[in-house]
Amino acid sequence: MLTVNKLIPQGRGLAAVLLKRASSVELDWDTRQKSRFDATDSQGRALGVFLPRGSVVRGGDVLVAEDGSLVRVLAAPQS
């Protein structure tokens, strides 16, 4: 399991080419409002997300894994 403990809001400061190469993870609102959760990215890697308490992940944010890889967050459509 790959550990994620850093969040870059809306990918600010990152080059567009890095964001295009990054894997993605689609999360619903119930998951995005938690600071600790497990997920699987588009490459099939298991992610363990451990963010500071009170953190909210939004669509367009970028998570940074312990190995330096980037994971774009996509907000899942909800009714």
Buried (B, 14 or more C-beta within 10 A) or exposed (E): EBEBEBBEEEBEEBEEEEBEEBBBBBBEEEBBBEBEBEBEBEEEBEBBBEBEEEBEBBBEBBBBBEEEBBBBBEBBEEE
